[in-house]
Amino acid sequence: MKCLSLMRVIFLVVISRWGVNLKVLPVGKVPIDVLERIVFPRVGVRSGRVVLGPAVGEDAAVIDAGDKFLVVASDPITGASRDAGWYAVHVNANDVAVRGARPLFLTLTVLLPRGTDEGLLDEVMRGADSAARELGVSIVGGHTEVTPFLDHPVVCGTMIGEVEREKLVTTSGARPGDLIIATKHAGLEGASILAWERYDELIDVVGREALDRAKEFSRELSVVREALALNEKCRVTAMHDPTEGGIIGGLIELSIASKTGFQIEERSIPVSEETRKICEALSVNPLRLISSGMLLAVIERGDVEVAAEVLDGLGVKWSVIGEVTKSDRVIVGRRGTTEAGDEIFEELWEALRKPVARR
């Protein structure tokens, strides 16, 4: 390890003399400008069968498979030490479903810390198996490994689904005048993770009952039913799964992908009382807290009643939170109007280590 540290120092000295300035990457999603400069130009062979490849805000790739499209998504679970297998299946299925595709096949890579016993692997795979059976997904392969460089499990999934060509939905399809619907409530996944990870520290401030309810938010993680049902019945122009960066991050990604803006009414964004209490105790913004389980669906203005019928029929809570505009990203709040900008950052990482604000 000392040798590796010395090599890093030598490397940094050499590049500094050459006048190269390396940007230190923040925790969380890699910034958009870095993706566009370093990641997106380096994608191997350009295939004519790739309908949609890497792009900001696009949840999954699309490949031409003849009479249908294949949809492929990859996502890791890095913040949850419990139920990592369960989370991995659902977050990857969500990314496929917001394309209008049904999730079908999954590969899993399970990385475990040194000293792990069989119990942790059993927990990961039981969760993955349960979630996959619930969604009708087959786990078809992957990799398992114990590595000395982790202190908690990391589970990475790749989900494959398929969709009829005419039913494909992208994040980039939003148009000015369309309405934006949000389902369930903001910060859903983050609140569940924090309730599990910091239960003992939060219990005196948030309360046992609220934390116990927040723990169960992970059972609301899937958006597959509502995404597929809306796409079947409504004129959906775009869908997005707001994960890291929360609902604000998801809206920014949607706006970048579709080259549009948005005007959002902050008071219309649903936030549960449990999430609000947890976020107040940790001084974090619930609108920038990881929100898997919430669906952002952009629909034509005339289809609100149809969307209401679909979502109410599924028992899924929803709100119209705003509309797509031509350019500016505007959030209308209780204290006036603010610009959302283009910065996407995730509150969970700070919230996992911040001291609890005592009353």
SULNOR-V263782 format. One record per backbone hydrogen bond with DSSP energy under -0.5 kcal/mol. NH is the residue of the N-H (numbers start at 1). CO is the residue of the C=O. E is the energy in kcal/mol with one decimal. If there is no record, write none. Layout:
# SULNOR-V263782
NH,CO,E
NH,CO,E
This chain:
# SULNOR-V263782
5,1,-2.1
6,2,-2.4
7,3,-2.4
8,4,-2.0
9,5,-2.0
10,6,-2.5
11,7,-2.5
12,8,-2.5
13,9,-2.3
14,10,-2.5
15,11,-2.4
16,12,-1.8
17,13,-1.7
18,14,-1.3
19,16,-0.9
20,15,-2.6
21,19,-0.5
22,20,-0.7
25,23,-0.5
35,31,-2.2
36,32,-2.6
37,33,-1.4
38,34,-3.1
39,34,-0.9
39,35,-0.9
40,35,-2.9
42,39,-1.7
43,41,-0.7
47,45,-0.7
50,47,-1.3
51,49,-0.9
51,62,-1.9
52,62,-1.8
58,55,-1.4
59,57,-0.6
61,72,-2.8
62,52,-2.3
63,70,-3.0
64,49,-3.2
65,68,-2.2
67,65,-0.8
69,163,-2.5
70,63,-3.0
71,161,-2.6
72,61,-2.1
73,159,-2.4
75,157,-1.9
77,155,-2.6
78,76,-0.6
87,83,-2.6
88,84,-2.3
89,85,-1.7
90,86,-1.9
91,87,-3.0
92,88,-1.4
93,89,-2.2
94,90,-2.5
95,91,-1.5
96,92,-1.3
97,93,-2.7
98,94,-2.1
99,96,-1.5
100,97,-2.4
101,96,-1.4
102,162,-2.0
103,101,-0.5
104,160,-2.5
105,160,-2.4
106,138,-2.5
107,158,-2.1
108,141,-2.2
109,156,-3.1
110,108,-0.5
110,143,-3.2
111,109,-0.6
111,154,-2.9
112,110,-0.5
112,145,-3.0
114,147,-0.8
116,113,-1.6
120,117,-0.9
121,117,-1.0
122,118,-2.6
123,119,-2.2
124,120,-2.5
125,121,-2.5
126,122,-2.5
127,123,-2.2
128,124,-2.2
129,125,-2.7
130,126,-2.4
131,127,-2.4
132,128,-2.5
133,129,-2.4
134,130,-2.0
135,131,-1.6
136,132,-1.0
137,132,-2.9
138,104,-2.9
139,137,-0.5
140,106,-2.6
140,138,-0.8
141,106,-0.8
143,108,-2.3
145,110,-2.3
147,112,-3.2
147,145,-0.5
150,147,-0.8
154,111,-2.4
155,77,-1.5
156,109,-2.8
157,75,-2.7
158,107,-2.1
159,73,-2.7
160,105,-3.2
161,71,-2.7
162,102,-1.3
163,69,-1.9
165,67,-0.8
167,164,-1.8
168,165,-1.0
169,99,-2.3
173,170,-0.8
174,171,-0.7
177,324,-2.9
178,175,-2.4
179,299,-2.4
180,322,-2.7
181,179,-0.6
181,297,-3.1
182,319,-2.7
183,295,-1.6
184,317,-2.8
186,270,-3.3
187,289,-0.6
188,185,-0.9
190,290,-2.4
191,187,-2.8
192,188,-1.6
193,189,-2.5
194,190,-2.6
195,191,-2.2
196,192,-1.8
197,193,-3.1
198,194,-2.4
199,196,-0.6
202,198,-2.0
203,199,-1.6
205,202,-0.8
206,202,-3.3
207,202,-0.8
207,203,-1.0
211,207,-2.0
212,208,-2.5
213,209,-2.1
214,210,-2.3
215,211,-2.3
216,212,-1.0
217,214,-1.6
218,215,-1.0
219,216,-1.9
220,217,-2.5
221,218,-1.3
227,223,-2.6
228,224,-2.4
229,225,-2.3
230,226,-2.5
231,227,-2.0
232,228,-1.5
233,229,-1.9
234,230,-3.0
236,234,-1.4
237,298,-2.6
238,298,-1.4
240,296,-2.4
242,240,-0.7
242,294,-0.5
243,241,-1.2
246,243,-2.1
248,287,-2.4
249,245,-2.2
250,246,-2.4
251,247,-2.3
252,248,-2.3
253,249,-2.4
254,250,-2.3
255,251,-2.4
256,252,-2.5
257,253,-2.6
258,254,-2.1
259,255,-0.8
259,256,-0.5
260,255,-2.0
261,325,-2.7
262,328,-1.9
263,323,-2.3
264,330,-2.7
265,321,-2.8
266,264,-0.8
266,332,-2.6
267,332,-0.5
268,265,-1.8
269,265,-0.5
269,266,-1.5
270,268,-0.6
276,272,-2.4
277,273,-2.3
278,274,-2.2
279,275,-2.6
280,276,-2.4
281,277,-2.2
282,278,-1.2
283,279,-0.6
283,280,-0.7
284,279,-2.2
286,284,-0.6
288,285,-1.9
289,286,-1.1
291,242,-0.8
291,243,-1.0
294,291,-2.3
296,240,-2.6
297,181,-2.5
297,295,-0.7
298,238,-3.2
299,179,-2.3
299,297,-0.6
300,235,-1.9
303,300,-2.4
304,301,-1.0
307,303,-2.5
308,304,-2.6
309,305,-2.1
310,306,-2.3
311,307,-2.8
312,308,-2.7
313,309,-1.8
314,310,-1.2
315,311,-0.6
315,312,-0.8
316,311,-2.6
317,315,-0.5
319,182,-2.0
321,180,-2.3
321,319,-0.7
322,180,-1.0
323,263,-2.0
324,178,-2.8
325,261,-1.5
330,262,-3.4
330,328,-0.8
331,338,-2.8
332,264,-3.4
332,330,-0.5
333,331,-0.8
333,336,-3.0
336,333,-1.3
338,331,-2.5
340,329,-2.9
345,343,-0.5
347,288,-2.1
351,347,-2.4
352,348,-1.9
353,350,-1.5
354,350,-1.9
357,281,-3.6
358,356,-0.7
